[in-house]
């Protein structure tokens, strides 16, 4: 998918504008969660091992929060 299509998808599906996507990617790179490689006309973003660990933990938190909302009052 071309980068413009990715931005459009982020906006339509998640309501996230291009500026928010760009600033989030920049922060992820600075935190060492994502590495960015440029080759000619292409830019490739790859999650790092550290980023993968963080993603797993965030998913665990999401599951815990969803589980809490499903508990009887």
ZIGI-V81796 format. One record per residue. PHI is phi as a letter, one per 20 degrees, with the letter a starting at -180 (NA if undefined). Layout:
((PHI) (PHI))
//
This chain:
((NA) (f) (g) (f) (f) (f) (f) (f) (f) (f) (f) (f) (e) (d) (m) (d) (f) (g) (f) (f) (f) (f) (f) (f) (f) (f) (f) (f) (f) (f) (e) (m) (e) (c) (d) (d) (c) (c) (b) (m) (e) (d) (c) (d) (d) (c) (f) (e) (g) (f) (f) (f) (f) (f) (f) (f) (f) (f) (f) (f) (f) (g) (f) (f) (f) (f) (f) (f) (f) (e) (f) (f) (f))
//
